[in-house]
């Protein structure tokens, strides 16, 4: 039977089938409309979540970030109450499930042959994504070998590195490194030593000179750089270590742009050998050192980004690797089970430092906002305050609350992050009350820093009980532990304390900076700027200027915030300020002059001597602060005397007795009459 459809005669069954298809298409269209409506509803909920995301979250895992899409929880970080003697996953239930799962790399036997053939014939086209357990053939020095420094000299450099940098950034397995070091000195030559290990050795030498001679450190750094072959296609862990140490040395020498470039090399090399994920089959020590090197790079990258006001290279979603073990590397041996360390074996501060850096990574994204709200400030400040309690130095059982200067750097990084957080709202784009609150918060951070410094500016209990002990004075130990970030943070704190007239705490900071002296080039530049700032402050005070609303002084107290591309504001008003051929030299403030504002040129390693000649030294800064402190104390005493006089009740004297009447000498009153 046929039915007519236009000019074509179709069978009845086919017509029915077409009708069913048409009905099915209509149903699909209805479902598509419903799906679109659901998607729109979900999008609306997501937008609502964006608005609600700025609310205060008490949990560390919910620190606010600019966009919910980027809100990667700090689930891979240990909680604030972490104890150094356990793995993070053992203390907190569920943490091991939240950490990235290790990829299974055990394959059937037949795949090894296939992999071997693909690696052999695919050379030049691709590299295996999983690093091989065996190291590639390491290149040896073909030309003239660098001369080894004298053994006693090299021992001093290694000891300095081991007691200053290694405790905070344990990127080197020290027993293995020490063994190879002893071997080459026993042999007396660098022959048959891989080039990259020589580069690492001289990078360690360079960082070991940071407490005494820059020129000597430059020579070691040049040797280290000459030993690195950047054309190689087979990077190993020592390439990453060497690049990171080169970056650290350059930053400490105030060559921040060069250091920024070298840490970029370290990050790319780390990605190239798969440090960012749990890949490959490794021996227990090699596996642990890969994790430690990765987290050391992650920490340095975020710290330098925060210091320079630039984006970090490593994003949190790139960290697909487990946390390192807290065990000291001196207990890490192949034939010993060190996976369950005792409290005595767990002294590495790397875990709490990573926790702090995790908050800094999110903070870097938040600092792109125009202004930070109270809930955001409170959430981050709560996180940082909890994090600092994880450090052993915060225990209350210390004699006289003594704090070894070597323990200070990680906590100074934390305080610096808090200061950067609150200082962000000093911008004129914020409201007046927000800027005032920002000043108060920055001063509070500066006082916390001064308190930490005061605990370190004293003789250690060991030195007090054994004066002949070779631990050294607090000045010596402070110089050994100092870094460029350390100097910059103390300088920022001193600026805010002077701005608000807290000269007592400012003296603690300035005294520390004076003890550091020329240990870092940036410290001299900070002293020069601080002297200039004090003269400006004296000038404003002599003219009774309201400091909190004085835009010139607020710009000066913001300091290196004006060096940020995104957050500075003084360069946006005048293009000529950024195109001047050379900055003016510092002119000493003369009392009574009508202009005291001058530009400053931050010192670098090249013009340090000329820059040092433009100021009177730390002694003059200390004298000014002492004078201001004594004047403040005298004024406070006078004020207390006046207040006491005004509050004292009037003295009520008893009425005077009437004078006796003397009539004659015979009428004198006797003692008996008086009685």
Secondary structure as a PSIPRED ss2 file (coil, helix, strand):
# PSIPRED VFORMAT (PSIPRED V4.0)

   1 X C   1.000  0.000  0.000
   2 X E   0.000  0.000  1.000
   3 X E   0.000  0.000  1.000
   4 X E   0.000  0.000  1.000
   5 X E   0.000  0.000  1.000
   6 X C   1.000  0.000  0.000
   7 X C   1.000  0.000  0.000
   8 X E   0.000  0.000  1.000
   9 X E   0.000  0.000  1.000
  10 X E   0.000  0.000  1.000
  11 X E   0.000  0.000  1.000
  12 X H   0.000  1.000  0.000
  13 X H   0.000  1.000  0.000
  14 X H   0.000  1.000  0.000
  15 X H   0.000  1.000  0.000
  16 X H   0.000  1.000  0.000
  17 X H   0.000  1.000  0.000
  18 X H   0.000  1.000  0.000
  19 X H   0.000  1.000  0.000
  20 X H   0.000  1.000  0.000
  21 X H   0.000  1.000  0.000
  22 X H   0.000  1.000  0.000
  23 X H   0.000  1.000  0.000
  24 X H   0.000  1.000  0.000
  25 X H   0.000  1.000  0.000
  26 X H   0.000  1.000  0.000
  27 X H   0.000  1.000  0.000
  28 X H   0.000  1.000  0.000
  29 X H   0.000  1.000  0.000
  30 X H   0.000  1.000  0.000
  31 X H   0.000  1.000  0.000
  32 X H   0.000  1.000  0.000
  33 X H   0.000  1.000  0.000
  34 X H   0.000  1.000  0.000
  35 X H   0.000  1.000  0.000
  36 X H   0.000  1.000  0.000
  37 X H   0.000  1.000  0.000
  38 X H   0.000  1.000  0.000
  39 X H   0.000  1.000  0.000
  40 X H   0.000  1.000  0.000
  41 X H   0.000  1.000  0.000
  42 X H   0.000  1.000  0.000
  43 X H   0.000  1.000  0.000
  44 X H   0.000  1.000  0.000
  45 X H   0.000  1.000  0.000
  46 X H   0.000  1.000  0.000
  47 X H   0.000  1.000  0.000
  48 X H   0.000  1.000  0.000
  49 X H   0.000  1.000  0.000
  50 X H   0.000  1.000  0.000
  51 X H   0.000  1.000  0.000
  52 X H   0.000  1.000  0.000
  53 X C   1.000  0.000  0.000
  54 X C   1.000  0.000  0.000
  55 X C   1.000  0.000  0.000
  56 X C   1.000  0.000  0.000
  57 X C   1.000  0.000  0.000
  58 X C   1.000  0.000  0.000
  59 X C   1.000  0.000  0.000
  60 X H   0.000  1.000  0.000
  61 X H   0.000  1.000  0.000
  62 X H   0.000  1.000  0.000
  63 X C   1.000  0.000  0.000
  64 X C   1.000  0.000  0.000
  65 X C   1.000  0.000  0.000
  66 X C   1.000  0.000  0.000
  67 X C   1.000  0.000  0.000
  68 X H   0.000  1.000  0.000
  69 X H   0.000  1.000  0.000
  70 X H   0.000  1.000  0.000
  71 X C   1.000  0.000  0.000
  72 X C   1.000  0.000  0.000
  73 X C   1.000  0.000  0.000
  74 X C   1.000  0.000  0.000
  75 X C   1.000  0.000  0.000
  76 X C   1.000  0.000  0.000
  77 X C   1.000  0.000  0.000
  78 X C   1.000  0.000  0.000
  79 X C   1.000  0.000  0.000
  80 X C   1.000  0.000  0.000
  81 X C   1.000  0.000  0.000
  82 X C   1.000  0.000  0.000
  83 X C   1.000  0.000  0.000
  84 X C   1.000  0.000  0.000
  85 X C   1.000  0.000  0.000
  86 X C   1.000  0.000  0.000
  87 X C   1.000  0.000  0.000
  88 X H   0.000  1.000  0.000
  89 X H   0.000  1.000  0.000
  90 X H   0.000  1.000  0.000
  91 X H   0.000  1.000  0.000
  92 X C   1.000  0.000  0.000
  93 X C   1.000  0.000  0.000
  94 X C   1.000  0.000  0.000
  95 X H   0.000  1.000  0.000
  96 X H   0.000  1.000  0.000
  97 X H   0.000  1.000  0.000
  98 X H   0.000  1.000  0.000
  99 X C   1.000  0.000  0.000
 100 X C   1.000  0.000  0.000
 101 X C   1.000  0.000  0.000
 102 X C   1.000  0.000  0.000
 103 X C   1.000  0.000  0.000
 104 X C   1.000  0.000  0.000
 105 X C   1.000  0.000  0.000
 106 X C   1.000  0.000  0.000
 107 X C   1.000  0.000  0.000
 108 X C   1.000  0.000  0.000
 109 X H   0.000  1.000  0.000
 110 X H   0.000  1.000  0.000
 111 X H   0.000  1.000  0.000
 112 X H   0.000  1.000  0.000
 113 X H   0.000  1.000  0.000
 114 X H   0.000  1.000  0.000
 115 X H   0.000  1.000  0.000
 116 X H   0.000  1.000  0.000
 117 X H   0.000  1.000  0.000
 118 X H   0.000  1.000  0.000
 119 X H   0.000  1.000  0.000
 120 X H   0.000  1.000  0.000
 121 X H   0.000  1.000  0.000
 122 X C   1.000  0.000  0.000
 123 X C   1.000  0.000  0.000
 124 X C   1.000  0.000  0.000
 125 X C   1.000  0.000  0.000
 126 X C   1.000  0.000  0.000
 127 X C   1.000  0.000  0.000
 128 X C   1.000  0.000  0.000
 129 X C   1.000  0.000  0.000
 130 X C   1.000  0.000  0.000
 131 X C   1.000  0.000  0.000
 132 X C   1.000  0.000  0.000
 133 X C   1.000  0.000  0.000
 134 X C   1.000  0.000  0.000
 135 X C   1.000  0.000  0.000
 136 X C   1.000  0.000  0.000
 137 X C   1.000  0.000  0.000
 138 X C   1.000  0.000  0.000
 139 X C   1.000  0.000  0.000
 140 X E   0.000  0.000  1.000
 141 X C   1.000  0.000  0.000
 142 X C   1.000  0.000  0.000
 143 X C   1.000  0.000  0.000
 144 X C   1.000  0.000  0.000
 145 X C   1.000  0.000  0.000
 146 X C   1.000  0.000  0.000
 147 X C   1.000  0.000  0.000
 148 X C   1.000  0.000  0.000
 149 X C   1.000  0.000  0.000
 150 X C   1.000  0.000  0.000
 151 X H   0.000  1.000  0.000
 152 X H   0.000  1.000  0.000
 153 X H   0.000  1.000  0.000
 154 X H   0.000  1.000  0.000
 155 X H   0.000  1.000  0.000
 156 X H   0.000  1.000  0.000
 157 X H   0.000  1.000  0.000
 158 X H   0.000  1.000  0.000
 159 X H   0.000  1.000  0.000
 160 X H   0.000  1.000  0.000
 161 X H   0.000  1.000  0.000
 162 X H   0.000  1.000  0.000
 163 X H   0.000  1.000  0.000
 164 X H   0.000  1.000  0.000
 165 X C   1.000  0.000  0.000
 166 X C   1.000  0.000  0.000
 167 X C   1.000  0.000  0.000
 168 X C   1.000  0.000  0.000
 169 X C   1.000  0.000  0.000
 170 X C   1.000  0.000  0.000
 171 X C   1.000  0.000  0.000
 172 X C   1.000  0.000  0.000
 173 X C   1.000  0.000  0.000
 174 X H   0.000  1.000  0.000
 175 X H   0.000  1.000  0.000
 176 X H   0.000  1.000  0.000
 177 X H   0.000  1.000  0.000
 178 X H   0.000  1.000  0.000
 179 X H   0.000  1.000  0.000
 180 X H   0.000  1.000  0.000
 181 X H   0.000  1.000  0.000
 182 X H   0.000  1.000  0.000
 183 X H   0.000  1.000  0.000
 184 X H   0.000  1.000  0.000
 185 X H   0.000  1.000  0.000
 186 X H   0.000  1.000  0.000
 187 X H   0.000  1.000  0.000
 188 X C   1.000  0.000  0.000
 189 X C   1.000  0.000  0.000
 190 X C   1.000  0.000  0.000
 191 X C   1.000  0.000  0.000
 192 X C   1.000  0.000  0.000
 193 X C   1.000  0.000  0.000
 194 X E   0.000  0.000  1.000
 195 X H   0.000  1.000  0.000
 196 X H   0.000  1.000  0.000
 197 X H   0.000  1.000  0.000
 198 X H   0.000  1.000  0.000
 199 X H   0.000  1.000  0.000
 200 X H   0.000  1.000  0.000
 201 X H   0.000  1.000  0.000
 202 X H   0.000  1.000  0.000
 203 X H   0.000  1.000  0.000
 204 X H   0.000  1.000  0.000
 205 X H   0.000  1.000  0.000
 206 X H   0.000  1.000  0.000
 207 X H   0.000  1.000  0.000
 208 X H   0.000  1.000  0.000
 209 X C   1.000  0.000  0.000
 210 X C   1.000  0.000  0.000
 211 X C   1.000  0.000  0.000
 212 X C   1.000  0.000  0.000
 213 X C   1.000  0.000  0.000
 214 X H   0.000  1.000  0.000
 215 X H   0.000  1.000  0.000
 216 X H   0.000  1.000  0.000
 217 X H   0.000  1.000  0.000
 218 X H   0.000  1.000  0.000
 219 X H   0.000  1.000  0.000
 220 X H   0.000  1.000  0.000
 221 X H   0.000  1.000  0.000
 222 X H   0.000  1.000  0.000
 223 X H   0.000  1.000  0.000
 224 X H   0.000  1.000  0.000
 225 X H   0.000  1.000  0.000
 226 X H   0.000  1.000  0.000
 227 X C   1.000  0.000  0.000
 228 X C   1.000  0.000  0.000
 229 X C   1.000  0.000  0.000
 230 X C   1.000  0.000  0.000
 231 X C   1.000  0.000  0.000
 232 X C   1.000  0.000  0.000
 233 X C   1.000  0.000  0.000
 234 X C   1.000  0.000  0.000
 235 X C   1.000  0.000  0.000
 236 X C   1.000  0.000  0.000
 237 X H   0.000  1.000  0.000
 238 X H   0.000  1.000  0.000
 239 X H   0.000  1.000  0.000
 240 X H   0.000  1.000  0.000
 241 X H   0.000  1.000  0.000
 242 X H   0.000  1.000  0.000
 243 X H   0.000  1.000  0.000
 244 X H   0.000  1.000  0.000
 245 X H   0.000  1.000  0.000
 246 X H   0.000  1.000  0.000
 247 X H   0.000  1.000  0.000
 248 X H   0.000  1.000  0.000
 249 X H   0.000  1.000  0.000
 250 X H   0.000  1.000  0.000
 251 X H   0.000  1.000  0.000
 252 X H   0.000  1.000  0.000
 253 X C   1.000  0.000  0.000
 254 X C   1.000  0.000  0.000
 255 X C   1.000  0.000  0.000
 256 X H   0.000  1.000  0.000
 257 X H   0.000  1.000  0.000
 258 X H   0.000  1.000  0.000
 259 X H   0.000  1.000  0.000
 260 X H   0.000  1.000  0.000
 261 X H   0.000  1.000  0.000
 262 X H   0.000  1.000  0.000
 263 X H   0.000  1.000  0.000
 264 X H   0.000  1.000  0.000
 265 X H   0.000  1.000  0.000
 266 X H   0.000  1.000  0.000
 267 X H   0.000  1.000  0.000
 268 X H   0.000  1.000  0.000
 269 X H   0.000  1.000  0.000
 270 X H   0.000  1.000  0.000
 271 X H   0.000  1.000  0.000
 272 X H   0.000  1.000  0.000
 273 X C   1.000  0.000  0.000
 274 X C   1.000  0.000  0.000
 275 X C   1.000  0.000  0.000
 276 X C   1.000  0.000  0.000
 277 X E   0.000  0.000  1.000
 278 X C   1.000  0.000  0.000
 279 X C   1.000  0.000  0.000
 280 X C   1.000  0.000  0.000
 281 X C   1.000  0.000  0.000
 282 X C   1.000  0.000  0.000
 283 X C   1.000  0.000  0.000
 284 X H   0.000  1.000  0.000
 285 X H   0.000  1.000  0.000
 286 X H   0.000  1.000  0.000
 287 X H   0.000  1.000  0.000
 288 X H   0.000  1.000  0.000
 289 X H   0.000  1.000  0.000
 290 X H   0.000  1.000  0.000
 291 X H   0.000  1.000  0.000
 292 X H   0.000  1.000  0.000
 293 X H   0.000  1.000  0.000
 294 X H   0.000  1.000  0.000
 295 X H   0.000  1.000  0.000
 296 X H   0.000  1.000  0.000
 297 X H   0.000  1.000  0.000
 298 X H   0.000  1.000  0.000
 299 X H   0.000  1.000  0.000
 300 X H   0.000  1.000  0.000
 301 X H   0.000  1.000  0.000
 302 X H   0.000  1.000  0.000
 303 X H   0.000  1.000  0.000
 304 X H   0.000  1.000  0.000
 305 X H   0.000  1.000  0.000
 306 X H   0.000  1.000  0.000
 307 X H   0.000  1.000  0.000
 308 X H   0.000  1.000  0.000
 309 X C   1.000  0.000  0.000
 310 X C   1.000  0.000  0.000
 311 X C   1.000  0.000  0.000
 312 X C   1.000  0.000  0.000
 313 X C   1.000  0.000  0.000
 314 X C   1.000  0.000  0.000
 315 X C   1.000  0.000  0.000
 316 X H   0.000  1.000  0.000
 317 X H   0.000  1.000  0.000
 318 X H   0.000  1.000  0.000
 319 X C   1.000  0.000  0.000
 320 X E   0.000  0.000  1.000
 321 X C   1.000  0.000  0.000
 322 X C   1.000  0.000  0.000
 323 X C   1.000  0.000  0.000
 324 X C   1.000  0.000  0.000
 325 X C   1.000  0.000  0.000
 326 X C   1.000  0.000  0.000
 327 X C   1.000  0.000  0.000
 328 X C   1.000  0.000  0.000
 329 X H   0.000  1.000  0.000
 330 X H   0.000  1.000  0.000
 331 X H   0.000  1.000  0.000
 332 X C   1.000  0.000  0.000
 333 X C   1.000  0.000  0.000
 334 X C   1.000  0.000  0.000
 335 X C   1.000  0.000  0.000
 336 X C   1.000  0.000  0.000
 337 X C   1.000  0.000  0.000
 338 X C   1.000  0.000  0.000
 339 X C   1.000  0.000  0.000
 340 X C   1.000  0.000  0.000
 341 X C   1.000  0.000  0.000
 342 X C   1.000  0.000  0.000
 343 X H   0.000  1.000  0.000
 344 X H   0.000  1.000  0.000
 345 X H   0.000  1.000  0.000
 346 X C   1.000  0.000  0.000
 347 X C   1.000  0.000  0.000
 348 X C   1.000  0.000  0.000
 349 X C   1.000  0.000  0.000
 350 X H   0.000  1.000  0.000
 351 X H   0.000  1.000  0.000
 352 X H   0.000  1.000  0.000
 353 X H   0.000  1.000  0.000
 354 X H   0.000  1.000  0.000
 355 X H   0.000  1.000  0.000
 356 X H   0.000  1.000  0.000
 357 X H   0.000  1.000  0.000
 358 X H   0.000  1.000  0.000
 359 X H   0.000  1.000  0.000
 360 X H   0.000  1.000  0.000
 361 X H   0.000  1.000  0.000
 362 X H   0.000  1.000  0.000
 363 X H   0.000  1.000  0.000
 364 X H   0.000  1.000  0.000
 365 X H   0.000  1.000  0.000
 366 X H   0.000  1.000  0.000
 367 X C   1.000  0.000  0.000
 368 X C   1.000  0.000  0.000
 369 X C   1.000  0.000  0.000
 370 X C   1.000  0.000  0.000
 371 X C   1.000  0.000  0.000
 372 X C   1.000  0.000  0.000
 373 X C   1.000  0.000  0.000
 374 X H   0.000  1.000  0.000
 375 X H   0.000  1.000  0.000
 376 X H   0.000  1.000  0.000
 377 X H   0.000  1.000  0.000
 378 X H   0.000  1.000  0.000
 379 X H   0.000  1.000  0.000
 380 X H   0.000  1.000  0.000
 381 X H   0.000  1.000  0.000
 382 X H   0.000  1.000  0.000
 383 X H   0.000  1.000  0.000
 384 X H   0.000  1.000  0.000
 385 X H   0.000  1.000  0.000
 386 X H   0.000  1.000  0.000
 387 X H   0.000  1.000  0.000
 388 X H   0.000  1.000  0.000
 389 X C   1.000  0.000  0.000
 390 X C   1.000  0.000  0.000
 391 X C   1.000  0.000  0.000
 392 X H   0.000  1.000  0.000
 393 X H   0.000  1.000  0.000
 394 X H   0.000  1.000  0.000
 395 X C   1.000  0.000  0.000
 396 X C   1.000  0.000  0.000
 397 X C   1.000  0.000  0.000
 398 X C   1.000  0.000  0.000
 399 X H   0.000  1.000  0.000
 400 X H   0.000  1.000  0.000
 401 X H   0.000  1.000  0.000
 402 X C   1.000  0.000  0.000
 403 X C   1.000  0.000  0.000
 404 X C   1.000  0.000  0.000
 405 X H   0.000  1.000  0.000
 406 X H   0.000  1.000  0.000
 407 X H   0.000  1.000  0.000
 408 X H   0.000  1.000  0.000
 409 X H   0.000  1.000  0.000
 410 X H   0.000  1.000  0.000
 411 X H   0.000  1.000  0.000
 412 X H   0.000  1.000  0.000
 413 X H   0.000  1.000  0.000
 414 X H   0.000  1.000  0.000
 415 X H   0.000  1.000  0.000
 416 X H   0.000  1.000  0.000
 417 X H   0.000  1.000  0.000
 418 X H   0.000  1.000  0.000
 419 X H   0.000  1.000  0.000
 420 X H   0.000  1.000  0.000
 421 X H   0.000  1.000  0.000
 422 X H   0.000  1.000  0.000
 423 X H   0.000  1.000  0.000
 424 X H   0.000  1.000  0.000
 425 X H   0.000  1.000  0.000
 426 X H   0.000  1.000  0.000
 427 X C   1.000  0.000  0.000
 428 X C   1.000  0.000  0.000
 429 X C   1.000  0.000  0.000
 430 X C   1.000  0.000  0.000
 431 X C   1.000  0.000  0.000
 432 X H   0.000  1.000  0.000
 433 X H   0.000  1.000  0.000
 434 X H   0.000  1.000  0.000
 435 X H   0.000  1.000  0.000
 436 X H   0.000  1.000  0.000
 437 X H   0.000  1.000  0.000
 438 X H   0.000  1.000  0.000
 439 X H   0.000  1.000  0.000
 440 X H   0.000  1.000  0.000
 441 X H   0.000  1.000  0.000
 442 X H   0.000  1.000  0.000
 443 X H   0.000  1.000  0.000
 444 X H   0.000  1.000  0.000
 445 X H   0.000  1.000  0.000
 446 X H   0.000  1.000  0.000
 447 X H   0.000  1.000  0.000
 448 X H   0.000  1.000  0.000
 449 X H   0.000  1.000  0.000
 450 X H   0.000  1.000  0.000
 451 X H   0.000  1.000  0.000
 452 X H   0.000  1.000  0.000
 453 X H   0.000  1.000  0.000
 454 X H   0.000  1.000  0.000
 455 X H   0.000  1.000  0.000
 456 X H   0.000  1.000  0.000
 457 X C   1.000  0.000  0.000
 458 X C   1.000  0.000  0.000
 459 X C   1.000  0.000  0.000
 460 X C   1.000  0.000  0.000
 461 X H   0.000  1.000  0.000
 462 X H   0.000  1.000  0.000
 463 X H   0.000  1.000  0.000
 464 X H   0.000  1.000  0.000
 465 X H   0.000  1.000  0.000
 466 X C   1.000  0.000  0.000
 467 X C   1.000  0.000  0.000
 468 X C   1.000  0.000  0.000
 469 X C   1.000  0.000  0.000
 470 X C   1.000  0.000  0.000
 471 X C   1.000  0.000  0.000
 472 X C   1.000  0.000  0.000
 473 X C   1.000  0.000  0.000
 474 X H   0.000  1.000  0.000
 475 X H   0.000  1.000  0.000
 476 X H   0.000  1.000  0.000
 477 X H   0.000  1.000  0.000
 478 X H   0.000  1.000  0.000
 479 X H   0.000  1.000  0.000
 480 X H   0.000  1.000  0.000
 481 X H   0.000  1.000  0.000
 482 X C   1.000  0.000  0.000
 483 X C   1.000  0.000  0.000
 484 X H   0.000  1.000  0.000
 485 X H   0.000  1.000  0.000
 486 X H   0.000  1.000  0.000
 487 X H   0.000  1.000  0.000
 488 X H   0.000  1.000  0.000
 489 X H   0.000  1.000  0.000
 490 X H   0.000  1.000  0.000
 491 X H   0.000  1.000  0.000
 492 X H   0.000  1.000  0.000
 493 X H   0.000  1.000  0.000
 494 X H   0.000  1.000  0.000
 495 X H   0.000  1.000  0.000
 496 X H   0.000  1.000  0.000
 497 X H   0.000  1.000  0.000
 498 X H   0.000  1.000  0.000
 499 X H   0.000  1.000  0.000
 500 X C   1.000  0.000  0.000
 501 X C   1.000  0.000  0.000
 502 X C   1.000  0.000  0.000
 503 X H   0.000  1.000  0.000
 504 X H   0.000  1.000  0.000
 505 X H   0.000  1.000  0.000
 506 X H   0.000  1.000  0.000
 507 X H   0.000  1.000  0.000
 508 X H   0.000  1.000  0.000
 509 X H   0.000  1.000  0.000
 510 X H   0.000  1.000  0.000
 511 X H   0.000  1.000  0.000
 512 X H   0.000  1.000  0.000
 513 X H   0.000  1.000  0.000
 514 X H   0.000  1.000  0.000
 515 X H   0.000  1.000  0.000
 516 X H   0.000  1.000  0.000
 517 X C   1.000  0.000  0.000
 518 X C   1.000  0.000  0.000
 519 X C   1.000  0.000  0.000
 520 X C   1.000  0.000  0.000
 521 X H   0.000  1.000  0.000
 522 X H   0.000  1.000  0.000
 523 X H   0.000  1.000  0.000
 524 X H   0.000  1.000  0.000
 525 X H   0.000  1.000  0.000
 526 X H   0.000  1.000  0.000
 527 X H   0.000  1.000  0.000
 528 X H   0.000  1.000  0.000
 529 X H   0.000  1.000  0.000
 530 X H   0.000  1.000  0.000
 531 X H   0.000  1.000  0.000
 532 X H   0.000  1.000  0.000
 533 X H   0.000  1.000  0.000
 534 X H   0.000  1.000  0.000
 535 X H   0.000  1.000  0.000
 536 X H   0.000  1.000  0.000
 537 X H   0.000  1.000  0.000
 538 X H   0.000  1.000  0.000
 539 X H   0.000  1.000  0.000
 540 X H   0.000  1.000  0.000
 541 X H   0.000  1.000  0.000
 542 X H   0.000  1.000  0.000
 543 X C   1.000  0.000  0.000
 544 X C   1.000  0.000  0.000
 545 X C   1.000  0.000  0.000
 546 X C   1.000  0.000  0.000
 547 X H   0.000  1.000  0.000
 548 X H   0.000  1.000  0.000
 549 X H   0.000  1.000  0.000
 550 X C   1.000  0.000  0.000
 551 X H   0.000  1.000  0.000
 552 X H   0.000  1.000  0.000
 553 X H   0.000  1.000  0.000
 554 X H   0.000  1.000  0.000
 555 X H   0.000  1.000  0.000
 556 X H   0.000  1.000  0.000
 557 X H   0.000  1.000  0.000
 558 X H   0.000  1.000  0.000
 559 X H   0.000  1.000  0.000
 560 X H   0.000  1.000  0.000
 561 X H   0.000  1.000  0.000
 562 X H   0.000  1.000  0.000
 563 X H   0.000  1.000  0.000
 564 X C   1.000  0.000  0.000
 565 X C   1.000  0.000  0.000
 566 X C   1.000  0.000  0.000
 567 X C   1.000  0.000  0.000
 568 X C   1.000  0.000  0.000
 569 X C   1.000  0.000  0.000
 570 X C   1.000  0.000  0.000
 571 X C   1.000  0.000  0.000
 572 X C   1.000  0.000  0.000
 573 X C   1.000  0.000  0.000
 574 X C   1.000  0.000  0.000
 575 X H   0.000  1.000  0.000
 576 X H   0.000  1.000  0.000
 577 X H   0.000  1.000  0.000
 578 X H   0.000  1.000  0.000
 579 X C   1.000  0.000  0.000
 580 X C   1.000  0.000  0.000
 581 X C   1.000  0.000  0.000
 582 X C   1.000  0.000  0.000
 583 X C   1.000  0.000  0.000
 584 X C   1.000  0.000  0.000
 585 X C   1.000  0.000  0.000
 586 X C   1.000  0.000  0.000
 587 X C   1.000  0.000  0.000
 588 X C   1.000  0.000  0.000
 589 X C   1.000  0.000  0.000
 590 X C   1.000  0.000  0.000
 591 X C   1.000  0.000  0.000
 592 X C   1.000  0.000  0.000
 593 X C   1.000  0.000  0.000
 594 X C   1.000  0.000  0.000
 595 X C   1.000  0.000  0.000
 596 X C   1.000  0.000  0.000
 597 X C   1.000  0.000  0.000
 598 X C   1.000  0.000  0.000
 599 X C   1.000  0.000  0.000
 600 X C   1.000  0.000  0.000
 601 X C   1.000  0.000  0.000
 602 X C   1.000  0.000  0.000
 603 X C   1.000  0.000  0.000
 604 X C   1.000  0.000  0.000
 605 X C   1.000  0.000  0.000
 606 X C   1.000  0.000  0.000
 607 X C   1.000  0.000  0.000
 608 X H   0.000  1.000  0.000
 609 X H   0.000  1.000  0.000
 610 X H   0.000  1.000  0.000
 611 X H   0.000  1.000  0.000
 612 X H   0.000  1.000  0.000
 613 X C   1.000  0.000  0.000
 614 X C   1.000  0.000  0.000
 615 X C   1.000  0.000  0.000
 616 X C   1.000  0.000  0.000
 617 X C   1.000  0.000  0.000
 618 X H   0.000  1.000  0.000
 619 X H   0.000  1.000  0.000
 620 X H   0.000  1.000  0.000
 621 X H   0.000  1.000  0.000
 622 X H   0.000  1.000  0.000
 623 X H   0.000  1.000  0.000
 624 X H   0.000  1.000  0.000
 625 X H   0.000  1.000  0.000
 626 X H   0.000  1.000  0.000
 627 X H   0.000  1.000  0.000
 628 X H   0.000  1.000  0.000
 629 X H   0.000  1.000  0.000
 630 X H   0.000  1.000  0.000
 631 X H   0.000  1.000  0.000
 632 X H   0.000  1.000  0.000
 633 X H   0.000  1.000  0.000
 634 X H   0.000  1.000  0.000
 635 X H   0.000  1.000  0.000
 636 X H   0.000  1.000  0.000
 637 X H   0.000  1.000  0.000
 638 X H   0.000  1.000  0.000
 639 X H   0.000  1.000  0.000
 640 X H   0.000  1.000  0.000
 641 X H   0.000  1.000  0.000
 642 X H   0.000  1.000  0.000
 643 X H   0.000  1.000  0.000
 644 X H   0.000  1.000  0.000
 645 X H   0.000  1.000  0.000
 646 X H   0.000  1.000  0.000
 647 X H   0.000  1.000  0.000
 648 X C   1.000  0.000  0.000
 649 X C   1.000  0.000  0.000
 650 X C   1.000  0.000  0.000
 651 X C   1.000  0.000  0.000
 652 X C   1.000  0.000  0.000
 653 X C   1.000  0.000  0.000
 654 X C   1.000  0.000  0.000
 655 X C   1.000  0.000  0.000
 656 X C   1.000  0.000  0.000
 657 X C   1.000  0.000  0.000
 658 X C   1.000  0.000  0.000
 659 X C   1.000  0.000  0.000
 660 X C   1.000  0.000  0.000
 661 X C   1.000  0.000  0.000
 662 X C   1.000  0.000  0.000
 663 X C   1.000  0.000  0.000
 664 X C   1.000  0.000  0.000
 665 X H   0.000  1.000  0.000
 666 X H   0.000  1.000  0.000
 667 X H   0.000  1.000  0.000
 668 X C   1.000  0.000  0.000
 669 X C   1.000  0.000  0.000
 670 X C   1.000  0.000  0.000
 671 X H   0.000  1.000  0.000
 672 X H   0.000  1.000  0.000
 673 X H   0.000  1.000  0.000
 674 X H   0.000  1.000  0.000
 675 X C   1.000  0.000  0.000
